[in-house]
Amino acid sequence: MGMNLVVASLAALSQSPSPAPARFHAVVLEGEGYTSTFDLELAVSINEAGESVGSVVGFDGAQAAAYWNQAGELTNLGGQWQSCAGINDDGLAIGWGNLYPDTLAQVWDLDTGQTAQLPFPAVSYGADVGPNSGLLVLTYGPSGAYSTFLERDGAAHVIAGNAGRLNAHRQASGTKYAGGGTRAFRWSAATGAIELLDPPAGFLLSFGSDLNDAGTVVGYAGDGNIQSRAVLWPLSNVPALLPPVRQDAISSEAYALGSQGWVVGAEWIDETANVAPYGVLWVGGVPYKLDDLVTNSPPVHVQFANDVNGAGQIVGRAIVRGVGRAVRLDPVAGP
Protein backbone atom coordinates (compact mmCIF):
# COMPACT_ATOMS: atom_id res chain seq x y z
CA MET A 1 0.00 0.00 0.00
CA GLY A 2 1.33 3.42 -0.95
CA MET A 3 2.00 5.89 1.85
CA ASN A 4 -0.33 8.44 0.23
CA LEU A 5 -3.21 6.00 0.52
CA VAL A 6 -2.42 5.32 4.17
CA VAL A 7 -2.38 9.05 4.90
CA ALA A 8 -5.63 9.59 3.00
CA SER A 9 -7.29 6.76 4.91
CA LEU A 10 -6.28 8.06 8.29
CA ALA A 11 -7.23 11.63 7.46
CA ALA A 12 -10.65 10.61 6.20
CA LEU A 13 -11.45 8.54 9.24
CA SER A 14 -9.97 10.61 12.02
CA GLN A 15 -11.76 13.93 11.67
CA SER A 16 -13.52 13.07 14.94
CA PRO A 17 -11.20 10.37 16.28
CA SER A 18 -12.70 7.65 18.45
CA PRO A 19 -10.60 5.29 20.55
CA ALA A 20 -11.02 1.59 19.93
CA PRO A 21 -13.55 0.06 22.31
CA ALA A 22 -11.92 -1.89 25.13
CA ARG A 23 -14.21 -4.87 24.72
CA PHE A 24 -17.54 -6.09 23.33
CA HIS A 25 -20.08 -8.45 24.81
CA ALA A 26 -21.70 -10.67 22.17
CA VAL A 27 -25.46 -11.03 22.53
CA VAL A 28 -26.57 -14.16 20.69
CA LEU A 29 -29.85 -13.18 19.09
CA GLU A 30 -32.74 -15.60 19.40
CA GLY A 31 -33.16 -17.89 16.38
CA GLU A 32 -35.59 -20.44 15.02
CA GLY A 33 -33.97 -23.66 13.80
CA TYR A 34 -30.42 -22.91 14.97
CA THR A 35 -29.02 -24.34 11.75
CA SER A 36 -25.77 -23.40 10.07
CA THR A 37 -26.41 -25.52 6.97
CA PHE A 38 -27.35 -22.36 5.10
CA ASP A 39 -25.87 -18.90 5.68
CA LEU A 40 -29.32 -17.50 6.40
CA GLU A 41 -29.26 -16.79 10.13
CA LEU A 42 -27.70 -13.36 10.45
CA ALA A 43 -28.41 -9.77 11.42
CA VAL A 44 -27.76 -7.20 8.71
CA SER A 45 -29.05 -3.82 9.97
CA ILE A 46 -29.31 -2.04 13.33
CA ASN A 47 -30.95 1.26 14.26
CA GLU A 48 -29.90 3.79 16.89
CA ALA A 49 -32.14 2.15 19.52
CA GLY A 50 -30.30 -1.17 19.19
CA GLU A 51 -33.11 -2.94 17.31
CA SER A 52 -31.95 -5.12 14.45
CA VAL A 53 -33.29 -7.12 11.52
CA GLY A 54 -32.13 -9.92 9.27
CA SER A 55 -33.15 -13.52 8.79
CA VAL A 56 -33.39 -16.83 10.64
CA VAL A 57 -33.90 -20.39 9.49
CA GLY A 58 -37.03 -22.17 10.70
CA PHE A 59 -37.24 -25.80 11.71
CA ASP A 60 -38.64 -26.50 8.23
CA GLY A 61 -35.44 -25.17 6.67
CA ALA A 62 -37.12 -22.08 5.18
CA GLN A 63 -35.72 -18.60 5.61
CA ALA A 64 -37.85 -16.16 7.62
CA ALA A 65 -37.59 -12.40 8.08
CA ALA A 66 -36.47 -11.53 11.62
CA TYR A 67 -36.71 -8.58 13.99
CA TRP A 68 -34.83 -8.48 17.30
CA ASN A 69 -35.60 -5.95 20.04
CA GLN A 70 -33.01 -4.39 22.35
CA ALA A 71 -33.06 -7.48 24.56
CA GLY A 72 -32.28 -9.73 21.59
CA GLU A 73 -35.75 -11.28 21.60
CA LEU A 74 -36.93 -12.53 18.22
CA THR A 75 -40.11 -11.66 16.36
CA ASN A 76 -40.56 -13.89 13.33
CA LEU A 77 -42.18 -11.55 10.83
CA GLY A 78 -44.03 -14.36 9.11
CA GLY A 79 -44.05 -16.16 5.80
CA GLN A 80 -41.48 -18.38 4.14
CA TRP A 81 -38.39 -17.33 2.20
CA GLN A 82 -38.47 -13.78 3.46
CA SER A 83 -35.69 -11.55 4.70
CA CYS A 84 -35.29 -8.06 6.18
CA ALA A 85 -32.54 -5.81 4.85
CA GLY A 86 -32.96 -2.51 6.70
CA ILE A 87 -34.56 -0.88 9.75
CA ASN A 88 -34.94 2.78 10.72
CA ASP A 89 -35.67 4.59 13.98
CA ASP A 90 -39.37 5.02 13.12
CA GLY A 91 -40.20 1.34 13.46
CA LEU A 92 -40.14 0.49 9.75
CA ALA A 93 -38.28 -2.46 8.24
CA ILE A 94 -37.82 -3.37 4.60
CA GLY A 95 -36.92 -6.54 2.73
CA TRP A 96 -38.48 -9.11 0.45
CA GLY A 97 -40.48 -12.32 0.26
CA ASN A 98 -40.91 -15.38 -1.97
CA LEU A 99 -38.39 -17.24 -4.08
CA TYR A 100 -37.01 -16.10 -7.43
CA PRO A 101 -38.56 -15.26 -9.90
CA ASP A 102 -41.53 -14.16 -7.79
CA THR A 103 -39.50 -12.15 -5.28
CA LEU A 104 -41.36 -9.04 -4.14
CA ALA A 105 -40.24 -6.06 -2.07
CA GLN A 106 -42.17 -5.49 1.13
CA VAL A 107 -42.19 -3.30 4.21
CA TRP A 108 -43.07 -4.09 7.83
CA ASP A 109 -44.51 -1.63 10.35
CA LEU A 110 -42.99 -3.03 13.53
CA ASP A 111 -45.23 -0.91 15.78
CA THR A 112 -48.50 -2.23 14.32
CA GLY A 113 -47.34 -5.59 13.01
CA GLN A 114 -48.67 -4.82 9.54
CA THR A 115 -46.92 -5.90 6.35
CA ALA A 116 -47.35 -4.31 2.92
CA GLN A 117 -46.15 -5.44 -0.48
CA LEU A 118 -44.53 -2.56 -2.33
CA PRO A 119 -45.80 -1.63 -5.83
CA PHE A 120 -42.80 -2.90 -7.77
CA PRO A 121 -42.57 -5.69 -10.33
CA ALA A 122 -40.91 -9.02 -9.68
CA VAL A 123 -37.96 -9.45 -9.24
CA SER A 124 -37.66 -6.69 -6.58
CA TYR A 125 -35.86 -6.50 -3.25
CA GLY A 126 -36.39 -3.93 -0.51
CA ALA A 127 -32.89 -2.65 0.22
CA ASP A 128 -33.14 0.09 2.86
CA VAL A 129 -35.48 2.42 4.70
CA GLY A 130 -34.02 5.84 5.39
CA PRO A 131 -34.12 8.03 8.51
CA ASN A 132 -36.85 10.13 6.87
CA SER A 133 -38.85 6.97 5.98
CA GLY A 134 -37.88 7.03 2.30
CA LEU A 135 -37.63 3.56 0.77
CA LEU A 136 -34.97 2.07 -1.49
CA VAL A 137 -35.90 -0.85 -3.76
CA LEU A 138 -33.72 -2.85 -6.18
CA THR A 139 -35.40 -4.32 -9.27
CA TYR A 140 -33.99 -6.73 -11.84
CA GLY A 141 -35.65 -5.81 -15.12
CA PRO A 142 -35.28 -7.09 -18.71
CA SER A 143 -32.48 -4.60 -19.40
CA GLY A 144 -30.64 -5.04 -16.11
CA ALA A 145 -30.75 -3.90 -12.50
CA TYR A 146 -32.03 -0.53 -11.42
CA SER A 147 -33.06 0.99 -8.10
CA THR A 148 -35.91 3.23 -7.02
CA PHE A 149 -35.82 5.74 -4.19
CA LEU A 150 -39.43 6.24 -3.11
CA GLU A 151 -39.80 9.33 -0.96
CA ARG A 152 -42.24 9.72 1.88
CA ASP A 153 -44.47 12.00 -0.24
CA GLY A 154 -44.64 9.40 -3.02
CA ALA A 155 -42.06 10.98 -5.35
CA ALA A 156 -40.06 8.25 -7.11
CA HIS A 157 -36.47 8.57 -8.33
CA VAL A 158 -35.00 5.89 -10.60
CA ILE A 159 -31.31 5.14 -10.04
CA ALA A 160 -29.44 3.44 -12.88
CA GLY A 161 -27.61 0.97 -10.67
CA ASN A 162 -27.75 -1.38 -7.71
CA ALA A 163 -28.24 0.94 -4.72
CA GLY A 164 -28.13 -0.57 -1.26
CA ARG A 165 -28.10 2.11 1.45
CA LEU A 166 -29.62 5.52 2.16
CA ASN A 167 -28.53 8.37 4.42
CA ALA A 168 -30.53 11.18 6.02
CA HIS A 169 -29.86 13.57 3.13
CA ARG A 170 -31.56 11.60 0.34
CA GLN A 171 -28.32 10.10 -0.88
CA ALA A 172 -27.65 6.46 -1.72
CA SER A 173 -24.60 4.29 -2.26
CA GLY A 174 -24.27 1.26 -4.47
CA THR A 175 -22.64 -0.38 -7.46
CA LYS A 176 -23.27 -0.24 -11.20
CA TYR A 177 -21.76 -1.63 -14.38
CA ALA A 178 -19.88 1.08 -16.22
CA GLY A 179 -16.95 1.32 -18.61
CA GLY A 180 -16.54 -2.42 -18.93
CA GLY A 181 -16.50 -3.09 -15.17
CA THR A 182 -18.28 -2.39 -11.92
CA ARG A 183 -18.01 0.91 -10.09
CA ALA A 184 -19.09 2.04 -6.65
CA PHE A 185 -21.25 5.13 -6.73
CA ARG A 186 -22.80 7.91 -4.68
CA TRP A 187 -26.21 9.17 -5.81
CA SER A 188 -28.18 12.25 -4.72
CA ALA A 189 -31.92 12.87 -5.07
CA ALA A 190 -31.20 16.61 -5.12
CA THR A 191 -29.37 16.35 -8.44
CA GLY A 192 -30.45 12.95 -9.73
CA ALA A 193 -26.81 12.34 -10.64
CA ILE A 194 -24.58 9.34 -10.00
CA GLU A 195 -20.95 9.96 -9.02
CA LEU A 196 -18.85 6.98 -10.04
CA LEU A 197 -16.14 6.10 -7.52
CA ASP A 198 -12.94 4.71 -8.99
CA PRO A 199 -10.95 1.90 -7.36
CA PRO A 200 -7.50 2.59 -5.92
CA ALA A 201 -4.44 2.10 -8.09
CA GLY A 202 -3.81 -1.57 -8.79
CA PHE A 203 -7.49 -2.54 -8.69
CA LEU A 204 -9.96 -2.83 -11.55
CA LEU A 205 -13.36 -2.85 -9.83
CA SER A 206 -15.08 -0.99 -7.02
CA PHE A 207 -18.20 -1.81 -4.98
CA GLY A 208 -20.18 0.55 -2.73
CA SER A 209 -21.73 -0.82 0.46
CA ASP A 210 -22.81 2.10 2.69
CA LEU A 211 -22.54 5.84 3.25
CA ASN A 212 -22.88 8.19 6.20
CA ASP A 213 -24.74 11.49 6.42
CA ALA A 214 -21.64 13.37 5.27
CA GLY A 215 -21.68 11.37 2.03
CA THR A 216 -18.57 9.30 2.76
CA VAL A 217 -18.90 5.89 1.08
CA VAL A 218 -17.35 2.59 2.16
CA GLY A 219 -17.08 -0.64 0.22
CA TYR A 220 -14.27 -2.54 -1.41
CA ALA A 221 -12.16 -2.80 -4.54
CA GLY A 222 -11.35 -5.92 -6.54
CA ASP A 223 -8.56 -6.91 -8.90
CA GLY A 224 -10.79 -8.97 -11.17
CA ASN A 225 -9.61 -12.23 -9.62
CA ILE A 226 -9.66 -13.19 -5.95
CA GLN A 227 -8.16 -10.30 -4.06
CA SER A 228 -10.27 -7.45 -2.71
CA ARG A 229 -9.58 -4.66 -0.23
CA ALA A 230 -11.83 -2.54 1.95
CA VAL A 231 -12.00 1.05 0.73
CA LEU A 232 -13.33 4.42 1.90
CA TRP A 233 -14.30 7.24 -0.48
CA PRO A 234 -14.57 10.70 1.16
CA LEU A 235 -16.26 13.59 -0.64
CA SER A 236 -13.05 14.19 -2.59
CA ASN A 237 -13.70 10.74 -4.14
CA VAL A 238 -10.02 9.87 -3.74
CA PRO A 239 -10.14 6.21 -2.65
CA ALA A 240 -8.42 5.29 0.61
CA LEU A 241 -7.51 1.67 1.26
CA LEU A 242 -8.35 0.44 4.76
CA PRO A 243 -5.47 -1.69 6.08
CA PRO A 244 -6.05 -5.38 6.86
CA VAL A 245 -5.66 -6.91 10.29
CA ARG A 246 -3.24 -9.47 8.84
CA GLN A 247 -0.80 -8.50 6.14
CA ASP A 248 -1.24 -11.94 4.53
CA ALA A 249 -5.01 -11.46 4.17
CA ILE A 250 -6.28 -12.38 0.71
CA SER A 251 -9.35 -10.16 0.85
CA SER A 252 -11.24 -7.65 2.98
CA GLU A 253 -14.58 -5.88 2.52
CA ALA A 254 -16.20 -2.94 4.33
CA TYR A 255 -19.97 -3.19 4.77
CA ALA A 256 -21.05 -0.26 6.95
CA LEU A 257 -19.98 3.11 8.30
CA GLY A 258 -21.26 4.44 11.65
CA SER A 259 -21.96 8.06 12.49
CA GLN A 260 -18.86 8.13 14.74
CA GLY A 261 -16.61 7.01 11.88
CA TRP A 262 -16.35 3.32 12.75
CA VAL A 263 -16.22 0.99 9.75
CA VAL A 264 -17.13 -2.71 9.96
CA GLY A 265 -16.70 -5.60 7.56
CA ALA A 266 -14.89 -8.90 7.10
CA GLU A 267 -11.52 -10.31 6.09
CA TRP A 268 -10.28 -13.60 4.65
CA ILE A 269 -6.86 -15.22 4.66
CA ASP A 270 -7.64 -18.22 2.41
CA GLU A 271 -9.11 -17.90 -1.07
CA THR A 272 -10.40 -21.49 -0.97
CA ALA A 273 -12.78 -20.58 1.91
CA ASN A 274 -11.28 -23.39 4.00
CA VAL A 275 -10.54 -20.70 6.57
CA ALA A 276 -13.70 -18.89 7.66
CA PRO A 277 -13.88 -15.11 7.37
CA TYR A 278 -13.59 -12.99 10.49
CA GLY A 279 -15.29 -9.72 11.35
CA VAL A 280 -13.22 -6.53 11.36
CA LEU A 281 -13.66 -3.10 12.94
CA TRP A 282 -11.71 -0.08 11.70
CA VAL A 283 -11.41 2.87 14.11
CA GLY A 284 -9.38 5.89 13.02
CA GLY A 285 -7.94 3.81 10.18
CA VAL A 286 -6.70 1.09 12.57
CA PRO A 287 -8.07 -2.45 11.99
CA TYR A 288 -9.17 -4.74 14.83
CA LYS A 289 -10.19 -8.37 14.64
CA LEU A 290 -13.48 -8.47 16.54
CA ASP A 291 -12.75 -11.92 17.98
CA ASP A 292 -9.93 -10.30 19.93
CA LEU A 293 -12.31 -7.77 21.50
CA VAL A 294 -15.17 -10.08 22.55
CA THR A 295 -15.34 -10.96 26.24
CA ASN A 296 -17.72 -13.95 26.06
CA SER A 297 -16.76 -17.27 27.55
CA PRO A 298 -16.91 -19.67 25.81
CA PRO A 299 -15.81 -17.38 23.00
CA VAL A 300 -17.75 -16.73 19.82
CA HIS A 301 -16.15 -16.48 16.39
CA VAL A 302 -17.45 -13.37 14.63
CA GLN A 303 -17.53 -14.08 10.89
CA PHE A 304 -19.24 -10.99 9.50
CA ALA A 305 -19.81 -7.50 10.89
CA ASN A 306 -22.66 -6.13 8.76
CA ASP A 307 -23.74 -2.88 10.40
CA VAL A 308 -22.88 -0.48 13.24
CA ASN A 309 -24.91 2.24 14.95
CA GLY A 310 -23.81 5.48 16.60
CA ALA A 311 -23.55 3.79 20.01
CA GLY A 312 -21.00 1.34 18.64
CA GLN A 313 -23.32 -1.68 18.59
CA ILE A 314 -22.41 -4.05 15.78
CA VAL A 315 -24.59 -6.76 14.22
CA GLY A 316 -23.63 -9.68 12.06
CA ARG A 317 -23.07 -13.40 12.17
CA ALA A 318 -20.92 -15.58 14.43
CA ILE A 319 -20.16 -19.21 15.08
CA VAL A 320 -21.39 -20.08 18.57
CA ARG A 321 -20.60 -23.60 19.81
CA GLY A 322 -20.17 -24.70 16.20
CA VAL A 323 -23.45 -23.21 14.97
CA GLY A 324 -23.99 -20.12 12.81
CA ARG A 325 -26.00 -17.52 14.71
CA ALA A 326 -27.07 -13.88 14.39
CA VAL A 327 -25.27 -11.74 16.96
CA ARG A 328 -25.11 -8.21 18.31
CA LEU A 329 -21.89 -6.88 19.84
CA ASP A 330 -22.43 -4.36 22.64
CA PRO A 331 -19.48 -2.18 23.77
CA VAL A 332 -18.60 -2.64 27.42
CA ALA A 333 -16.30 -0.65 29.68
CA GLY A 334 -13.20 -2.03 31.31
CA PRO A 335 -10.31 -4.22 30.23
C-alpha positions as CSV (number, residue, x, y, z in Angstrom):
1,M,0.0,0.0,0.0
2,G,1.3,3.4,-0.9
3,M,2.0,5.9,1.8
4,N,-0.3,8.4,0.2
5,L,-3.2,6.0,0.5
6,V,-2.4,5.3,4.2
7,V,-2.4,9.0,4.9
8,A,-5.6,9.6,3.0
9,S,-7.3,6.8,4.9
10,L,-6.3,8.1,8.3
11,A,-7.2,11.6,7.5
12,A,-10.6,10.6,6.2
13,L,-11.5,8.5,9.2
14,S,-10.0,10.6,12.0
15,Q,-11.8,13.9,11.7
16,S,-13.5,13.1,14.9
17,P,-11.2,10.4,16.3
18,S,-12.7,7.6,18.4
19,P,-10.6,5.3,20.5
20,A,-11.0,1.6,19.9
21,P,-13.5,0.1,22.3
22,A,-11.9,-1.9,25.1
23,R,-14.2,-4.9,24.7
24,F,-17.5,-6.1,23.3
25,H,-20.1,-8.4,24.8
26,A,-21.7,-10.7,22.2
27,V,-25.5,-11.0,22.5
28,V,-26.6,-14.2,20.7
29,L,-29.8,-13.2,19.1
30,E,-32.7,-15.6,19.4
31,G,-33.2,-17.9,16.4
32,E,-35.6,-20.4,15.0
33,G,-34.0,-23.7,13.8
34,Y,-30.4,-22.9,15.0
35,T,-29.0,-24.3,11.8
36,S,-25.8,-23.4,10.1
37,T,-26.4,-25.5,7.0
38,F,-27.4,-22.4,5.1
39,D,-25.9,-18.9,5.7
40,L,-29.3,-17.5,6.4
41,E,-29.3,-16.8,10.1
42,L,-27.7,-13.4,10.4
43,A,-28.4,-9.8,11.4
44,V,-27.8,-7.2,8.7
45,S,-29.0,-3.8,10.0
46,I,-29.3,-2.0,13.3
47,N,-30.9,1.3,14.3
48,E,-29.9,3.8,16.9
49,A,-32.1,2.1,19.5
50,G,-30.3,-1.2,19.2
51,E,-33.1,-2.9,17.3
52,S,-31.9,-5.1,14.5
53,V,-33.3,-7.1,11.5
54,G,-32.1,-9.9,9.3
55,S,-33.1,-13.5,8.8
56,V,-33.4,-16.8,10.6
57,V,-33.9,-20.4,9.5
58,G,-37.0,-22.2,10.7
59,F,-37.2,-25.8,11.7
60,D,-38.6,-26.5,8.2
61,G,-35.4,-25.2,6.7
62,A,-37.1,-22.1,5.2
63,Q,-35.7,-18.6,5.6
64,A,-37.8,-16.2,7.6
65,A,-37.6,-12.4,8.1
66,A,-36.5,-11.5,11.6
67,Y,-36.7,-8.6,14.0
68,W,-34.8,-8.5,17.3
69,N,-35.6,-6.0,20.0
70,Q,-33.0,-4.4,22.3
71,A,-33.1,-7.5,24.6
72,G,-32.3,-9.7,21.6
73,E,-35.7,-11.3,21.6
74,L,-36.9,-12.5,18.2
75,T,-40.1,-11.7,16.4
76,N,-40.6,-13.9,13.3
77,L,-42.2,-11.5,10.8
78,G,-44.0,-14.4,9.1
79,G,-44.1,-16.2,5.8
80,Q,-41.5,-18.4,4.1
81,W,-38.4,-17.3,2.2
82,Q,-38.5,-13.8,3.5
83,S,-35.7,-11.5,4.7
84,C,-35.3,-8.1,6.2
85,A,-32.5,-5.8,4.8
86,G,-33.0,-2.5,6.7
87,I,-34.6,-0.9,9.7
88,N,-34.9,2.8,10.7
89,D,-35.7,4.6,14.0
90,D,-39.4,5.0,13.1
91,G,-40.2,1.3,13.5
92,L,-40.1,0.5,9.8
93,A,-38.3,-2.5,8.2
94,I,-37.8,-3.4,4.6
95,G,-36.9,-6.5,2.7
96,W,-38.5,-9.1,0.5
97,G,-40.5,-12.3,0.3
98,N,-40.9,-15.4,-2.0
99,L,-38.4,-17.2,-4.1
100,Y,-37.0,-16.1,-7.4
101,P,-38.6,-15.3,-9.9
102,D,-41.5,-14.2,-7.8
103,T,-39.5,-12.1,-5.3
104,L,-41.4,-9.0,-4.1
105,A,-40.2,-6.1,-2.1
106,Q,-42.2,-5.5,1.1
107,V,-42.2,-3.3,4.2
108,W,-43.1,-4.1,7.8
109,D,-44.5,-1.6,10.4
110,L,-43.0,-3.0,13.5
111,D,-45.2,-0.9,15.8
112,T,-48.5,-2.2,14.3
113,G,-47.3,-5.6,13.0
114,Q,-48.7,-4.8,9.5
115,T,-46.9,-5.9,6.3
116,A,-47.3,-4.3,2.9
117,Q,-46.1,-5.4,-0.5
118,L,-44.5,-2.6,-2.3
119,P,-45.8,-1.6,-5.8
120,F,-42.8,-2.9,-7.8
121,P,-42.6,-5.7,-10.3
122,A,-40.9,-9.0,-9.7
123,V,-38.0,-9.4,-9.2
124,S,-37.7,-6.7,-6.6
125,Y,-35.9,-6.5,-3.2
126,G,-36.4,-3.9,-0.5
127,A,-32.9,-2.7,0.2
128,D,-33.1,0.1,2.9
129,V,-35.5,2.4,4.7
130,G,-34.0,5.8,5.4
131,P,-34.1,8.0,8.5
132,N,-36.9,10.1,6.9
133,S,-38.9,7.0,6.0
134,G,-37.9,7.0,2.3
135,L,-37.6,3.6,0.8
136,L,-35.0,2.1,-1.5
137,V,-35.9,-0.9,-3.8
138,L,-33.7,-2.9,-6.2
139,T,-35.4,-4.3,-9.3
140,Y,-34.0,-6.7,-11.8
141,G,-35.7,-5.8,-15.1
142,P,-35.3,-7.1,-18.7
143,S,-32.5,-4.6,-19.4
144,G,-30.6,-5.0,-16.1
145,A,-30.8,-3.9,-12.5
146,Y,-32.0,-0.5,-11.4
147,S,-33.1,1.0,-8.1
148,T,-35.9,3.2,-7.0
149,F,-35.8,5.7,-4.2
150,L,-39.4,6.2,-3.1
151,E,-39.8,9.3,-1.0
152,R,-42.2,9.7,1.9
153,D,-44.5,12.0,-0.2
154,G,-44.6,9.4,-3.0
155,A,-42.1,11.0,-5.3
156,A,-40.1,8.3,-7.1
157,H,-36.5,8.6,-8.3
158,V,-35.0,5.9,-10.6
159,I,-31.3,5.1,-10.0
160,A,-29.4,3.4,-12.9
161,G,-27.6,1.0,-10.7
162,N,-27.7,-1.4,-7.7
163,A,-28.2,0.9,-4.7
164,G,-28.1,-0.6,-1.3
165,R,-28.1,2.1,1.5
166,L,-29.6,5.5,2.2
167,N,-28.5,8.4,4.4
168,A,-30.5,11.2,6.0
169,H,-29.9,13.6,3.1
170,R,-31.6,11.6,0.3
171,Q,-28.3,10.1,-0.9
172,A,-27.6,6.5,-1.7
173,S,-24.6,4.3,-2.3
174,G,-24.3,1.3,-4.5
175,T,-22.6,-0.4,-7.5
176,K,-23.3,-0.2,-11.2
177,Y,-21.8,-1.6,-14.4
178,A,-19.9,1.1,-16.2
179,G,-17.0,1.3,-18.6
180,G,-16.5,-2.4,-18.9
181,G,-16.5,-3.1,-15.2
182,T,-18.3,-2.4,-11.9
183,R,-18.0,0.9,-10.1
184,A,-19.1,2.0,-6.6
185,F,-21.3,5.1,-6.7
186,R,-22.8,7.9,-4.7
187,W,-26.2,9.2,-5.8
188,S,-28.2,12.2,-4.7
189,A,-31.9,12.9,-5.1
190,A,-31.2,16.6,-5.1
191,T,-29.4,16.4,-8.4
192,G,-30.5,12.9,-9.7
193,A,-26.8,12.3,-10.6
194,I,-24.6,9.3,-10.0
195,E,-21.0,10.0,-9.0
196,L,-18.9,7.0,-10.0
197,L,-16.1,6.1,-7.5
198,D,-12.9,4.7,-9.0
199,P,-11.0,1.9,-7.4
200,P,-7.5,2.6,-5.9
201,A,-4.4,2.1,-8.1
202,G,-3.8,-1.6,-8.8
203,F,-7.5,-2.5,-8.7
204,L,-10.0,-2.8,-11.6
205,L,-13.4,-2.8,-9.8
206,S,-15.1,-1.0,-7.0
207,F,-18.2,-1.8,-5.0
208,G,-20.2,0.6,-2.7
209,S,-21.7,-0.8,0.5
210,D,-22.8,2.1,2.7
211,L,-22.5,5.8,3.3
212,N,-22.9,8.2,6.2
213,D,-24.7,11.5,6.4
214,A,-21.6,13.4,5.3
215,G,-21.7,11.4,2.0
216,T,-18.6,9.3,2.8
217,V,-18.9,5.9,1.1
218,V,-17.4,2.6,2.2
219,G,-17.1,-0.6,0.2
220,Y,-14.3,-2.5,-1.4
221,A,-12.2,-2.8,-4.5
222,G,-11.3,-5.9,-6.5
223,D,-8.6,-6.9,-8.9
224,G,-10.8,-9.0,-11.2
225,N,-9.6,-12.2,-9.6
226,I,-9.7,-13.2,-6.0
227,Q,-8.2,-10.3,-4.1
228,S,-10.3,-7.5,-2.7
229,R,-9.6,-4.7,-0.2
230,A,-11.8,-2.5,2.0
231,V,-12.0,1.1,0.7
232,L,-13.3,4.4,1.9
233,W,-14.3,7.2,-0.5
234,P,-14.6,10.7,1.2
235,L,-16.3,13.6,-0.6
236,S,-13.1,14.2,-2.6
237,N,-13.7,10.7,-4.1
238,V,-10.0,9.9,-3.7
239,P,-10.1,6.2,-2.6
240,A,-8.4,5.3,0.6
241,L,-7.5,1.7,1.3
242,L,-8.3,0.4,4.8
243,P,-5.5,-1.7,6.1
244,P,-6.1,-5.4,6.9
245,V,-5.7,-6.9,10.3
246,R,-3.2,-9.5,8.8
247,Q,-0.8,-8.5,6.1
248,D,-1.2,-11.9,4.5
249,A,-5.0,-11.5,4.2
250,I,-6.3,-12.4,0.7
251,S,-9.4,-10.2,0.9
252,S,-11.2,-7.6,3.0
253,E,-14.6,-5.9,2.5
254,A,-16.2,-2.9,4.3
255,Y,-20.0,-3.2,4.8
256,A,-21.0,-0.3,6.9
257,L,-20.0,3.1,8.3
258,G,-21.3,4.4,11.6
259,S,-22.0,8.1,12.5
260,Q,-18.9,8.1,14.7
261,G,-16.6,7.0,11.9
262,W,-16.3,3.3,12.8
263,V,-16.2,1.0,9.8
264,V,-17.1,-2.7,10.0
265,G,-16.7,-5.6,7.6
266,A,-14.9,-8.9,7.1
267,E,-11.5,-10.3,6.1
268,W,-10.3,-13.6,4.7
269,I,-6.9,-15.2,4.7
270,D,-7.6,-18.2,2.4
271,E,-9.1,-17.9,-1.1
272,T,-10.4,-21.5,-1.0
273,A,-12.8,-20.6,1.9
274,N,-11.3,-23.4,4.0
275,V,-10.5,-20.7,6.6
276,A,-13.7,-18.9,7.7
277,P,-13.9,-15.1,7.4
278,Y,-13.6,-13.0,10.5
279,G,-15.3,-9.7,11.3
280,V,-13.2,-6.5,11.4
281,L,-13.7,-3.1,12.9
282,W,-11.7,-0.1,11.7
283,V,-11.4,2.9,14.1
284,G,-9.4,5.9,13.0
285,G,-7.9,3.8,10.2
286,V,-6.7,1.1,12.6
287,P,-8.1,-2.4,12.0
288,Y,-9.2,-4.7,14.8
289,K,-10.2,-8.4,14.6
290,L,-13.5,-8.5,16.5
291,D,-12.8,-11.9,18.0
292,D,-9.9,-10.3,19.9
293,L,-12.3,-7.8,21.5
294,V,-15.2,-10.1,22.5
295,T,-15.3,-11.0,26.2
296,N,-17.7,-13.9,26.1
297,S,-16.8,-17.3,27.6
298,P,-16.9,-19.7,25.8
299,P,-15.8,-17.4,23.0
300,V,-17.7,-16.7,19.8
301,H,-16.2,-16.5,16.4
302,V,-17.5,-13.4,14.6
303,Q,-17.5,-14.1,10.9
304,F,-19.2,-11.0,9.5
305,A,-19.8,-7.5,10.9
306,N,-22.7,-6.1,8.8
307,D,-23.7,-2.9,10.4
308,V,-22.9,-0.5,13.2
309,N,-24.9,2.2,14.9
310,G,-23.8,5.5,16.6
311,A,-23.6,3.8,20.0
312,G,-21.0,1.3,18.6
313,Q,-23.3,-1.7,18.6
314,I,-22.4,-4.1,15.8
315,V,-24.6,-6.8,14.2
316,G,-23.6,-9.7,12.1
317,R,-23.1,-13.4,12.2
318,A,-20.9,-15.6,14.4
319,I,-20.2,-19.2,15.1
320,V,-21.4,-20.1,18.6
321,R,-20.6,-23.6,19.8
322,G,-20.2,-24.7,16.2
323,V,-23.5,-23.2,15.0
324,G,-24.0,-20.1,12.8
325,R,-26.0,-17.5,14.7
326,A,-27.1,-13.9,14.4
327,V,-25.3,-11.7,17.0
328,R,-25.1,-8.2,18.3
329,L,-21.9,-6.9,19.8
330,D,-22.4,-4.4,22.6
331,P,-19.5,-2.2,23.8
332,V,-18.6,-2.6,27.4
333,A,-16.3,-0.6,29.7
334,G,-13.2,-2.0,31.3
335,P,-10.3,-4.2,30.2
